[in-house]
Amino acid sequence: MAPEQLLDNTSQTDAGATANAPTPSAKDSEKSVVEAYFNSTGFDRWNRIYSDSEDVNKVQRNIRIGHQKTVDQVLAWLQEEGNLAERSFCDAGCGVGSLSLPLAALGAGSIQASDLSEAMVNEASRRATEQGIDPARLQFSASDLESLEGRYDTVICLDVFIHYPQEPAEQMVEHLASLAERRLLVSFAPYTPLLAVLKRIGELFPGPSKTTRAYTLRESGIVAAAERRGFRLVRRSLNQAPFYFSRLIEFERA
């Protein structure tokens, strides 16, 4: 969870406050804001963060470290389960390919990776080509999470729910679970009193770069949503670095 998002002066919805969840029209409007952001200034910022670029400040470097911890944890869990070459994966909200690229390099059978931002998808595809990854095994597309279809052995969605308030996030967990045959892995910024305080502080310091809302989520609601789709919690971890907090949960079909 990035400070640019956490200390967002537009973040007015507390985790679990479903009464303040966006209406359908407001939800579409917010999605358009997020899409525009990650196709413009947001892309430039996050492409630097999720790369080896030295053109990052201390906070952005810490975000890079934190996000990489989450990616490394996912890859370790997947390798423990084995049979990567025989499994199909959906990387929902792939960004610039931080997970998809190393997963393909480990020999994953097939990966369908998507992101709301076409700029992110184009960059991920460029990196895949640069690394010589077979496009038959790793395919990228620009799509929102709601439009994803198909069936996959494992569905993964990392650090995307920062843009979803509690109720829509739970609905999205159910949707992603419907695409997963065996495994579902999700990460999100967990609600804690500390993060709640930081959000309140952020409302006092508006800034021109804070253009998207940020949401922390109640873990119990995320788990309940997966359970409604027939999944059970297998394991969880909390990955953190300065200015980065991410709860990672792995579910398996019960």
LOBA-614775 format. One line per 10 residues: number of its first residue (from 1); for each residue x, y, z of N, C-alpha, C. Coordinates in steps of 0.2 Angstrom, whole numbers, plus 5000, padded with zeros to 4 digits. Layout:
<recs>
NUM = X:Y:Z:X:Y:Z:X:Y:Z | ...
</recs>
This chain:
<recs>
1 = 5004:4994:5000:5000:5000:5000:5004:5006:5000 | 5004:5010:4995:5008:5016:4994:5006:5022:4998 | 5011:5026:5001:5009:5032:5004:5005:5037:5000 | 5007:5037:4993:5003:5042:4989:4995:5040:4989 | 4994:5034:4990:4987:5032:4991:4984:5032:4998 | 4988:5030:5002:4986:5030:5009:4985:5036:5012 | 4989:5041:5010:4988:5048:5013:4984:5052:5007 | 4979:5049:5004:4975:5052:4999:4970:5056:5002 | 4969:5063:5000:4964:5067:5003:4957:5065:5001 | 4957:5061:4996:4950:5059:4993:4948:5053:4997
11 = 4952:5049:5001:4950:5043:5004:4946:5044:5010 | 4939:5044:5008:4934:5046:5013:4930:5040:5016 | 4931:5034:5013:4927:5028:5015:4931:5024:5020 | 4929:5023:5026:4932:5018:5031:4931:5011:5029 | 4936:5007:5030:4935:5000:5029:4929:4997:5033 | 4925:4993:5029:4919:4990:5032:4913:4994:5032 | 4914:5001:5030:4908:5005:5030:4904:5005:5023 | 4900:4999:5023:4897:4998:5016:4892:5003:5014 | 4890:5007:5019:4885:5012:5018:4888:5018:5013 | 4894:5018:5013:4897:5023:5009:4900:5021:5003
21 = 4899:5014:5001:4901:5011:4995:4899:5015:4989 | 4903:5016:4984:4900:5020:4978:4894:5017:4975 | 4890:5021:4972:4884:5019:4968:4887:5016:4962 | 4883:5013:4958:4886:5010:4951:4889:5016:4947 | 4885:5022:4946:4888:5027:4942:4894:5030:4945 | 4895:5030:4952:4901:5033:4955:4906:5028:4954 | 4905:5021:4955:4910:5016:4954:4913:5017:4947 | 4909:5018:4942:4911:5018:4935:4916:5024:4934 | 4913:5030:4937:4917:5036:4937:4924:5035:4940 | 4924:5032:4946:4930:5031:4950:4935:5026:4946
31 = 4932:5021:4943:4936:5017:4938:4939:5021:4933 | 4936:5025:4930:4938:5029:4924:4944:5034:4927 | 4944:5036:4933:4949:5040:4936:4955:5036:4937 | 4954:5030:4939:4960:5025:4940:4963:5023:4934 | 4959:5022:4929:4962:5020:4922:4966:5026:4919 | 4963:5032:4919:4966:5038:4917:4973:5039:4920 | 4973:5038:4927:4979:5039:4931:4984:5034:4929 | 4983:5028:4928:4988:5023:4926:4990:5023:4919 | 4986:5027:4915:4988:5027:4908:4992:5034:4907 | 4993:5037:4912:4997:5044:4911:5002:5045:4917
41 = 5001:5049:4921:5006:5051:4926:5007:5045:4931 | 5002:5041:4932:5003:5035:4937:5007:5030:4934 | 5006:5029:4927:5011:5024:4924:5018:5026:4924 | 5020:5032:4923:5027:5034:4923:5029:5033:4930 | 5025:5035:4936:5028:5034:4942:5029:5026:4944 | 5024:5022:4943:5024:5015:4945:5028:5011:4941 | 5029:5013:4934:5034:5009:4930:5041:5010:4933 | 5042:5016:4935:5049:5017:4938:5050:5013:4945 | 5044:5013:4949:5045:5009:4955:5046:5002:4954 | 5042:4999:4949:5042:4992:4948:5047:4991:4942
51 = 5053:4993:4943:5059:4992:4939:5065:4993:4943 | 5071:4993:4939:5077:4994:4942:5080:5001:4942 | 5075:5005:4940:5077:5013:4939:5080:5016:4946 | 5085:5020:4945:5087:5023:4951:5083:5030:4952 | 5079:5031:4947:5075:5038:4948:5069:5037:4952 | 5070:5035:4959:5065:5034:4963:5067:5037:4970 | 5062:5040:4974:5064:5042:4980:5064:5037:4986 | 5066:5039:4992:5066:5034:4997:5060:5030:4998 | 5054:5034:4998:5048:5031:4999:5046:5026:4994 | 5047:5028:4988:5046:5024:4982:5050:5017:4982
61 = 5056:5018:4984:5061:5012:4985:5058:5007:4990 | 5056:5010:4995:5053:5005:5000:5046:5002:4998 | 5042:5005:4994:5037:5002:4991:5039:4997:4986 | 5044:4998:4982:5047:4993:4978:5049:4986:4982 | 5052:4988:4987:5054:4982:4992:5049:4978:4995 | 5044:4982:4997:5038:4979:5000:5034:4975:4995 | 5033:4977:4989:5029:4974:4984:5033:4968:4982 | 5039:4968:4981:5043:4962:4979:5043:4957:4984 | 5042:4959:4991:5041:4954:4996:5035:4950:4995 | 5030:4953:4993:5023:4950:4991:5024:4945:4985
71 = 5027:4948:4980:5028:4944:4974:5032:4937:4976 | 5038:4938:4979:5042:4933:4981:5039:4928:4985 | 5034:4930:4990:5030:4925:4994:5026:4921:4990 | 5022:4924:4985:5018:4921:4981:5022:4915:4977 | 5027:4917:4974:5031:4913:4970:5034:4907:4974 | 5036:4908:4980:5038:4903:4984:5032:4898:4986 | 5026:4900:4987:5021:4896:4989:5019:4892:4982 | 5019:4895:4977:5017:4891:4971:5022:4886:4969 | 5029:4887:4970:5034:4882:4969:5033:4876:4974 | 5031:4878:4980:5030:4873:4985:5025:4868:4983
81 = 5019:4871:4980:5014:4867:4977:5016:4862:4971 | 5021:4865:4967:5023:4861:4962:5019:4861:4956 | 5021:4857:4951:5018:4856:4945:5016:4862:4941 | 5020:4867:4941:5019:4873:4938:5018:4872:4930 | 5021:4868:4927:5021:4867:4920:5014:4864:4918 | 5010:4861:4923:5004:4858:4921:4998:4863:4923 | 5000:4869:4926:4994:4873:4928:4993:4879:4924 | 4987:4882:4924:4985:4888:4921:4984:4893:4926 | 4986:4899:4925:4986:4905:4929:4983:4911:4926 | 4979:4915:4931:4976:4921:4929:4979:4926:4934
91 = 4983:4931:4931:4986:4936:4935:4982:4943:4934 | 4977:4944:4938:4972:4949:4938:4975:4955:4941 | 4976:4960:4936:4979:4967:4938:4986:4966:4938 | 4989:4964:4932:4996:4962:4932:5001:4968:4932 | 4999:4974:4931:5003:4979:4931:5009:4978:4925 | 5015:4979:4927:5020:4979:4922:5023:4972:4922 | 5020:4967:4925:5022:4960:4924:5026:4958:4930 | 5026:4961:4936:5030:4959:4942:5030:4952:4944 | 5024:4949:4943:5023:4942:4945:5023:4938:4939 | 5019:4940:4934:5019:4936:4928:5025:4934:4924
101 = 5030:4938:4924:5036:4937:4921:5040:4932:4924 | 5042:4933:4931:5045:4927:4934:5042:4921:4935 | 5035:4921:4935:5031:4915:4935:5032:4911:4929 | 5032:4915:4923:5033:4912:4916:5040:4909:4916 | 5045:4912:4919:5052:4910:4919:5053:4904:4923 | 5048:4903:4928:5049:4897:4932:5045:4891:4928 | 5042:4892:4923:5040:4886:4919:5032:4885:4919 | 5028:4891:4921:5021:4890:4922:5018:4888:4915 | 5013:4883:4915:5010:4881:4909:5007:4886:4905 | 5003:4890:4907:5000:4896:4904:4998:4901:4909
111 = 4999:4907:4906:4997:4913:4911:4993:4918:4906 | 4987:4920:4909:4983:4925:4906:4984:4931:4911 | 4987:4936:4909:4988:4942:4913:4984:4948:4910 | 4981:4952:4914:4977:4958:4912:4978:4964:4917 | 4977:4970:4914:4977:4976:4919:4972:4981:4916 | 4969:4985:4920:4965:4990:4918:4969:4995:4913 | 4975:4996:4914:4979:5001:4911:4982:4998:4905 | 4981:5001:4899:4984:4998:4893:4991:5000:4893 | 4993:5005:4896:5000:5007:4896:5004:5002:4900 | 5001:5000:4906:5004:4995:4910:5005:4988:4906
121 = 5000:4986:4902:5000:4980:4898:5005:4980:4893 | 5006:4986:4889:5011:4987:4884:5018:4986:4887 | 5019:4989:4893:5025:4989:4896:5027:4981:4898 | 5022:4978:4901:5023:4971:4903:5025:4967:4897 | 5021:4968:4891:5022:4964:4885:5029:4965:4882 | 5031:4972:4883:5038:4974:4880:5043:4970:4884 | 5042:4970:4891:5047:4966:4895:5047:4959:4894 | 5042:4956:4893:5041:4949:4891:5045:4947:4885 | 5044:4952:4880:5048:4951:4873:5055:4951:4874 | 5057:4956:4878:5064:4958:4880:5067:4952:4883
131 = 5064:4948:4888:5066:4942:4891:5066:4936:4887 | 5063:4936:4881:5062:4930:4877:5057:4925:4879 | 5052:4928:4883:5047:4923:4885:5042:4921:4879 | 5040:4915:4879:5036:4913:4873:5029:4916:4874 | 5026:4920:4869:5020:4923:4870:5014:4918:4870 | 5015:4912:4868:5010:4907:4868:5009:4905:4875 | 5014:4906:4880:5013:4904:4887:5011:4910:4891 | 5012:4916:4889:5011:4922:4893:5007:4927:4888 | 5001:4928:4890:4997:4933:4885:4994:4938:4890 | 4995:4944:4887:4993:4950:4891:4987:4953:4887
141 = 4982:4956:4891:4977:4960:4888:4975:4966:4893 | 4972:4971:4890:4969:4976:4894:4962:4975:4896 | 4960:4975:4902:4954:4973:4905:4953:4975:4912 | 4947:4977:4914:4945:4977:4921:4944:4971:4924 | 4944:4970:4931:4943:4964:4934:4936:4961:4933 | 4931:4966:4932:4924:4963:4931:4923:4960:4925 | 4927:4961:4920:4926:4958:4913:4930:4951:4912 | 4934:4949:4917:4938:4943:4916:4933:4937:4916 | 4935:4933:4912:4931:4926:4911:4936:4921:4910 | 4933:4915:4910:4937:4909:4909:4938:4905:4915
151 = 4942:4899:4915:4943:4895:4920:4951:4894:4921 | 4953:4894:4927:4961:4894:4928:4962:4889:4934 | 4967:4886:4934:4969:4882:4940:4970:4887:4946 | 4973:4892:4945:4975:4897:4950:4974:4904:4948 | 4970:4908:4952:4969:4915:4950:4973:4919:4956 | 4976:4924:4954:4980:4928:4958:4979:4936:4957 | 4978:4939:4962:4976:4947:4962:4980:4950:4967 | 4986:4954:4965:4990:4957:4970:4990:4964:4970 | 4988:4967:4976:4989:4974:4978:4984:4978:4973 | 4979:4975:4971:4974:4979:4967:4968:4981:4971
161 = 4966:4978:4976:4960:4980:4980:4961:4987:4984 | 4967:4990:4983:4968:4996:4986:4963:5001:4983 | 4960:4999:4977:4955:5004:4973:4948:5002:4975 | 4947:4997:4979:4940:4994:4980:4938:4995:4988 | 4933:4998:4989:4930:4999:4996:4928:4992:4998 | 4926:4991:5004:4925:4984:5007:4920:4980:5003 | 4914:4982:5002:4909:4978:4999:4910:4976:4991 | 4912:4981:4987:4915:4979:4980:4921:4975:4980 | 4925:4975:4985:4931:4971:4986:4929:4964:4987 | 4924:4963:4992:4921:4956:4993:4918:4953:4987
171 = 4914:4957:4983:4911:4955:4977:4916:4953:4972 | 4921:4957:4972:4927:4955:4967:4930:4948:4969 | 4931:4947:4975:4934:4941:4978:4929:4935:4975 | 4923:4936:4976:4918:4931:4974:4919:4930:4966 | 4919:4935:4962:4920:4934:4955:4927:4931:4953 | 4932:4933:4956:4938:4929:4955:4938:4922:4957 | 4935:4921:4962:4935:4914:4965:4931:4910:4960 | 4926:4913:4956:4922:4909:4951:4926:4907:4945 | 4932:4910:4945:4936:4908:4939:4942:4903:4941 | 4942:4902:4947:4948:4898:4950:4945:4890:4951
181 = 4949:4886:4948:4947:4879:4949:4950:4876:4956 | 4956:4878:4958:4959:4875:4964:4961:4881:4969 | 4964:4886:4966:4968:4890:4971:4966:4898:4969 | 4966:4902:4974:4965:4909:4974:4969:4912:4979 | 4973:4917:4976:4978:4921:4980:4976:4928:4979 | 4975:4932:4985:4974:4939:4985:4978:4943:4990 | 4980:4949:4988:4983:4953:4993:4979:4960:4994 | 4980:4963:4999:4976:4969:5000:4979:4973:5006 | 4978:4979:5007:4980:4983:5013:4975:4982:5018 | 4977:4979:5024:4973:4977:5029:4971:4983:5034
191 = 4965:4983:5036:4963:4988:5041:4966:4987:5047 | 4969:4992:5050:4972:4992:5056:4971:4999:5059 | 4971:5000:5066:4970:5007:5069:4976:5012:5066 | 4982:5009:5065:4987:5014:5063:4986:5016:5056 | 4984:5012:5051:4982:5014:5044:4976:5019:5044 | 4972:5017:5049:4966:5022:5049:4968:5029:5051 | 4972:5029:5056:4975:5036:5058:4979:5039:5052 | 4983:5036:5049:4987:5038:5043:4982:5041:5038 | 4976:5037:5036:4972:5040:5032:4969:5046:5034 | 4967:5047:5040:4964:5053:5043:4969:5059:5042
201 = 4975:5058:5044:4981:5063:5043:4981:5065:5036 | 4980:5060:5031:4981:5062:5024:4976:5067:5022 | 4970:5066:5025:4965:5071:5023:4966:5078:5024 | 4971:5079:5029:4973:5086:5031:4979:5089:5026 | 4981:5085:5022:4987:5087:5017:4985:5085:5010 | 4981:5089:5007:4980:5087:5000:4986:5088:4996 | 4986:5084:4990:4992:5085:4986:4990:5084:4979 | 4993:5087:4974:4991:5087:4967:4992:5080:4964 | 4997:5075:4967:4998:5069:4964:4993:5064:4967 | 4989:5066:4972:4984:5061:4975:4978:5061:4971
211 = 4977:5057:4966:4972:5057:4962:4967:5051:4962 | 4969:5046:4966:4965:5040:4967:4963:5038:4974 | 4958:5036:4975:4956:5034:4982:4960:5028:4984 | 4961:5027:4991:4964:5021:4994:4960:5018:4999 | 4959:5012:4999:4955:5008:5004:4958:5003:5008 | 4957:5003:5014:4960:4997:5018:4954:4992:5019 | 4955:4986:5020:4949:4981:5020:4950:4977:5026 | 4944:4975:5029:4943:4970:5034:4944:4963:5032 | 4949:4960:5035:4951:4953:5032:4945:4948:5033 | 4941:4949:5038:4936:4944:5039:4931:4944:5034
221 = 4930:4950:5031:4925:4951:5025:4928:4947:5019 | 4934:4948:5018:4938:4945:5012:4937:4937:5012 | 4939:4935:5018:4939:4928:5019:4932:4925:5019 | 4927:4928:5021:4920:4926:5021:4917:4926:5013 | 4920:4931:5009:4918:4931:5002:4921:4925:4999 | 4927:4923:5000:4930:4917:4997:4926:4911:4999 | 4924:4911:5006:4921:4905:5008:4914:4904:5005 | 4911:4909:5003:4904:4909:5000:4905:4906:4993 | 4911:4906:4990:4912:4903:4984:4915:4896:4984 | 4915:4893:4990:4918:4886:4991:4925:4886:4993
231 = 4928:4891:4995:4935:4891:4996:4937:4891:5004 | 4942:4889:5006:4944:4889:5013:4951:4892:5013 | 4953:4896:5018:4959:4899:5019:4965:4893:5021 | 4970:4894:5017:4976:4889:5018:4981:4892:5022 | 4983:4898:5020:4989:4901:5024:4989:4909:5022 | 4992:4913:5026:4992:4920:5026:4999:4923:5028 | 5000:4929:5026:5006:4932:5028:5005:4940:5028 | 5009:4943:5032:5009:4950:5032:5015:4953:5029 | 5016:4956:5023:5022:4958:5021:5022:4966:5022 | 5027:4968:5024:5028:4975:5026:5035:4978:5025
241 = 5035:4984:5023:5041:4988:5023:5039:4995:5025 | 5043:5000:5026:5041:5007:5027:5036:5009:5022 | 5030:5011:5024:5025:5014:5019:5022:5008:5015 | 5023:5002:5016:5020:4997:5013:5017:4991:5017 | 5010:4990:5017:5007:4985:5021:5003:4981:5017 | 5004:4974:5016:5000:4970:5012:4999:4963:5015 | 4992:4962:5016:4990:4955:5019:4989:4951:5013 | 4993:4945:5013:4992:4940:5007:4989:4934:5010 | 4984:4932:5006:4980:4926:5008:4980:4921:5003 | 4981:4914:5004:4980:4909:4999:4974:4905:5001
251 = 4969:4904:4996:4963:4900:4997:4964:4894:4993 | 4961:4888:4995:4960:4882:4991:4953:4880:4991 | 4951:4877:4985:4944:4875:4985:4942:4869:4990 | 4937:4870:4994:4936:4865:4999:4933:4859:4996
</recs>
